[in-house]
Amino acid sequence: MNDLFNISGKVALVTGGRRGLGKAMSIGLAEAGARLAVVAKSAEAVALEKEIDAKGGALLYLSADLEKPMERDGLIDRVVAHYGRLDILVNNAGFQYRASAADYPTDQWNRDMELLLHAVFDLSQQACKVMVAQGGGKIIHIASISSFQGARQIIGYATAKHGLVGLTKCMANEWAAQNINVNAIAPGIIETDMAAHVIQDPERAKELRGRIPSGRFGKPEDLVGPLLFLASDASRHVHGHVLLVDGGWMGR
């Protein structure tokens, strides 16, 4: 049974893995024995490097702005050059820009699509080639409850996350026969910087917690278990699934 969830020695790449959800998932993968690569926009990741080092883990940190196609070019090959393979790709990098739909800037819309959809498609294509050659792998997209419902003030984010579900299913349909599992995790409201505008508003926070059957917001660590399931052999016959981690929000 333990072998089903064993990812020791696997090579995992997490985008946006320097802080927030990405950092929690990166640390979770390292604690489970994965050899870790993280890509983020920042020039350094000293805090993450210290945490991974303290756990005896291996980390390759790559600085890249994933909004820029040229900086994505060859990114997967750099991981393979360092570790010799890639077993797990976690497409997590993202942001939310807040503005009304009527006033949403076109250039911001284009940035949203570039990072939240185009970069995921690009890196997944790069990873697919490597995974086919090595006999399989796992690709995990980080979606959202905004993948399933409309939201105010985040039209770019919500639209891209809806598209990400379609991307997940289409990739799974084509790549499952090549032993590549493509799935997604859809978090609810998680206590990160992205949700600070909600969490720090007492009235709004109370209202939203009342909407969640579990009665609480999620913590970044709540994603680690679902991630390890999708990254391991425990999910070997799971393809094109979007796993909600939302405290029951979407079940209401």
C-alpha positions as CSV (number, residue, x, y, z in Angstrom):
1,M,0.0,0.0,0.0
2,N,2.8,2.4,0.9
3,D,4.3,1.9,-2.6
4,L,1.1,3.4,-4.2
5,F,2.0,6.8,-2.8
6,N,5.8,6.5,-3.0
7,I,7.4,9.3,-5.1
8,S,10.8,9.0,-3.6
9,G,13.5,9.8,-6.2
10,K,11.0,11.2,-8.7
11,V,11.7,14.6,-10.3
12,A,9.1,17.2,-9.8
13,L,8.8,20.7,-11.2
14,V,6.6,23.3,-9.6
15,T,5.9,26.6,-11.2
16,G,5.3,29.5,-8.9
17,G,6.7,27.3,-6.1
18,R,8.5,30.0,-4.1
19,R,5.6,31.1,-1.9
20,G,2.0,30.5,-1.1
21,L,0.3,27.3,-2.4
22,G,3.3,26.6,-4.6
23,K,5.7,26.7,-1.6
24,A,3.6,24.4,0.4
25,M,3.3,21.9,-2.5
26,S,7.1,22.2,-3.2
27,I,7.9,21.4,0.5
28,G,5.4,18.5,0.5
29,L,6.9,17.0,-2.6
30,A,10.4,17.3,-1.1
31,E,9.3,15.8,2.2
32,A,7.9,12.8,0.2
33,G,11.3,12.3,-1.3
34,A,11.0,14.0,-4.7
35,R,13.9,15.8,-6.3
36,L,12.6,19.2,-6.7
37,A,12.8,22.0,-9.3
38,V,11.0,25.3,-8.8
39,V,10.5,28.1,-11.3
40,A,9.4,31.6,-10.3
41,K,9.8,35.2,-11.3
42,S,11.9,36.2,-8.4
43,A,15.7,36.3,-8.9
44,E,16.2,34.3,-5.7
45,A,14.5,31.8,-3.4
46,V,16.7,31.9,-0.3
47,A,13.9,31.0,2.2
48,L,12.7,28.1,0.2
49,E,16.3,26.8,-0.4
50,K,17.0,26.9,3.3
51,E,13.8,24.9,4.1
52,I,14.4,22.3,1.5
53,D,18.1,22.0,2.6
54,A,17.0,21.6,6.2
55,K,14.9,18.6,5.2
56,G,17.8,17.1,3.2
57,G,16.1,17.6,-0.1
58,A,17.4,18.5,-3.5
59,L,16.4,21.8,-5.2
60,L,17.0,23.3,-8.5
61,Y,15.7,26.9,-8.6
62,L,15.1,28.6,-12.0
63,S,14.2,32.2,-12.3
64,A,11.9,32.9,-15.2
65,D,9.0,35.2,-16.0
66,L,6.4,32.7,-17.4
67,E,4.4,35.5,-19.0
68,K,7.2,35.7,-21.6
69,P,7.4,32.9,-24.1
70,M,11.1,33.3,-24.6
71,E,11.7,32.7,-20.9
72,R,9.7,29.5,-21.1
73,D,11.6,28.2,-24.1
74,G,13.7,25.1,-23.1
75,L,12.7,25.3,-19.4
76,I,11.8,21.6,-19.2
77,D,15.1,20.7,-20.9
78,R,17.0,22.6,-18.2
79,V,15.3,20.5,-15.5
80,V,16.1,17.3,-17.5
81,A,19.7,18.4,-18.1
82,H,20.1,18.8,-14.3
83,Y,18.2,15.7,-13.0
84,G,18.1,13.4,-16.1
85,R,14.3,13.2,-16.3
86,L,11.0,14.8,-15.3
87,D,8.3,12.8,-13.6
88,I,5.9,15.4,-12.3
89,L,4.9,18.8,-13.6
90,V,2.8,21.1,-11.3
91,N,1.5,24.1,-13.2
92,N,0.7,26.4,-10.3
93,A,2.0,29.9,-11.2
94,G,-0.7,32.5,-11.2
95,F,-2.1,35.8,-9.9
96,Q,-5.4,37.7,-9.7
97,Y,-5.9,41.2,-11.1
98,R,-9.0,42.9,-9.7
99,A,-11.1,45.2,-11.8
100,S,-14.6,45.4,-13.0
101,A,-15.4,43.6,-16.3
102,A,-16.4,47.0,-17.9
103,D,-13.0,48.5,-17.1
104,Y,-10.8,45.5,-17.3
105,P,-7.6,46.6,-19.2
106,T,-7.0,44.7,-22.5
107,D,-3.3,44.4,-21.8
108,Q,-4.0,42.9,-18.4
109,W,-6.4,40.4,-20.0
110,N,-3.6,39.4,-22.4
111,R,-1.2,39.0,-19.4
112,D,-3.8,36.8,-17.6
113,M,-4.2,34.5,-20.6
114,E,-0.4,34.3,-21.2
115,L,0.4,33.2,-17.7
116,L,-2.7,31.2,-16.7
117,L,-3.3,29.4,-20.0
118,H,-0.6,29.8,-22.6
119,A,2.3,29.0,-20.2
120,V,0.5,25.9,-18.9
121,F,-0.1,24.7,-22.5
122,D,3.5,25.5,-23.4
123,L,5.2,23.8,-20.5
124,S,2.8,20.8,-20.7
125,Q,3.7,20.3,-24.3
126,Q,7.4,20.5,-23.4
127,A,6.9,18.0,-20.6
128,C,4.8,15.7,-22.8
129,K,7.7,15.1,-25.2
130,V,10.0,14.2,-22.3
131,M,7.5,12.0,-20.6
132,V,6.6,10.1,-23.7
133,A,10.3,9.3,-24.3
134,Q,10.7,8.0,-20.7
135,G,7.5,6.0,-20.6
136,G,5.1,8.3,-18.7
137,G,4.6,11.0,-16.1
138,K,2.2,13.2,-14.2
139,I,1.0,16.6,-15.1
140,I,-1.1,18.5,-12.5
141,H,-2.7,21.8,-13.2
142,I,-3.8,24.1,-10.3
143,A,-7.4,25.2,-11.2
144,S,-9.8,26.9,-8.8
145,I,-13.4,27.0,-7.7
146,S,-13.5,29.9,-10.1
147,S,-13.2,27.2,-12.8
148,F,-16.8,26.4,-12.3
149,Q,-18.6,29.6,-11.4
150,G,-18.5,33.3,-12.2
151,A,-16.9,35.8,-9.9
152,R,-16.9,39.6,-9.6
153,Q,-13.8,41.7,-10.3
154,I,-11.6,38.8,-11.5
155,I,-12.9,38.2,-15.0
156,G,-9.5,37.4,-16.5
157,Y,-8.6,34.9,-13.8
158,A,-12.0,33.2,-13.7
159,T,-12.1,32.9,-17.5
160,A,-8.6,31.4,-17.7
161,K,-9.4,28.9,-14.9
162,H,-12.5,27.8,-16.8
163,G,-10.3,27.3,-19.8
164,L,-7.8,25.3,-17.7
165,V,-10.5,22.6,-17.1
166,G,-10.9,22.2,-20.8
167,L,-7.2,22.1,-21.3
168,T,-6.9,19.4,-18.6
169,K,-9.6,17.2,-20.2
170,C,-8.2,17.6,-23.7
171,M,-4.7,16.7,-22.7
172,A,-5.9,13.8,-20.7
173,N,-7.8,12.4,-23.7
174,E,-4.8,12.5,-25.9
175,W,-2.0,11.5,-23.5
176,A,-3.6,8.9,-21.2
177,A,-2.7,6.1,-23.7
178,Q,1.0,7.2,-23.4
179,N,1.0,6.7,-19.6
180,I,0.8,10.4,-18.9
181,N,-1.8,11.4,-16.3
182,V,-3.2,14.9,-16.7
183,N,-5.4,16.1,-13.9
184,A,-6.1,19.3,-11.9
185,I,-6.7,20.4,-8.3
186,A,-9.3,23.1,-7.7
187,P,-8.7,24.9,-4.4
188,G,-11.3,27.0,-2.7
189,I,-10.5,30.0,-0.6
190,I,-7.0,29.4,0.8
191,E,-5.2,31.5,3.4
192,T,-2.6,33.1,1.1
193,D,-1.7,36.6,-0.2
194,M,-4.1,36.1,-3.1
195,A,-7.1,35.9,-0.7
196,A,-5.9,38.6,1.7
197,H,-8.6,41.0,0.6
198,V,-11.2,38.6,1.8
199,I,-9.5,37.2,4.9
200,Q,-8.7,40.6,6.3
201,D,-12.2,41.9,5.9
202,P,-14.0,40.6,9.1
203,E,-17.6,40.9,7.7
204,R,-16.7,39.4,4.3
205,A,-14.6,36.6,5.9
206,K,-17.5,35.7,8.2
207,E,-19.9,35.6,5.3
208,L,-17.7,33.4,3.2
209,R,-16.8,31.0,6.0
210,G,-20.6,30.6,6.6
211,R,-20.8,29.4,2.9
212,I,-18.2,26.7,3.5
213,P,-19.5,23.4,5.0
214,S,-16.2,22.8,6.8
215,G,-16.5,26.2,8.4
216,R,-13.0,27.4,7.7
217,F,-10.8,28.6,4.9
218,G,-8.2,26.2,3.6
219,K,-4.5,26.3,4.4
220,P,-1.8,25.8,1.8
221,E,-0.8,22.5,3.4
222,D,-4.3,21.2,2.6
223,L,-3.3,20.7,-1.0
224,V,-0.3,18.5,-0.2
225,G,-2.3,15.2,0.3
226,P,-4.4,15.6,-2.9
227,L,-1.2,16.6,-4.8
228,L,0.7,13.5,-3.6
229,F,-2.3,11.3,-4.7
230,L,-2.2,12.8,-8.2
231,A,1.6,12.7,-8.4
232,S,1.8,9.0,-7.3
233,D,0.8,5.6,-8.6
234,A,-2.3,5.8,-6.4
235,S,-3.9,7.8,-9.2
236,R,-2.6,5.7,-12.1
237,H,-6.1,5.2,-13.6
238,V,-7.2,8.8,-13.0
239,H,-7.2,11.0,-16.1
240,G,-8.9,14.3,-16.8
241,H,-10.2,14.7,-13.3
242,V,-10.5,18.0,-11.4
243,L,-10.2,17.4,-7.7
244,L,-11.9,20.0,-5.5
245,V,-10.1,21.0,-2.3
246,D,-12.6,23.6,-1.1
247,G,-14.0,22.5,2.3
248,G,-17.3,21.5,0.5
249,W,-17.9,24.9,-1.2
250,M,-18.9,23.4,-4.5
251,G,-21.2,20.9,-2.9
252,R,-23.6,23.5,-1.7
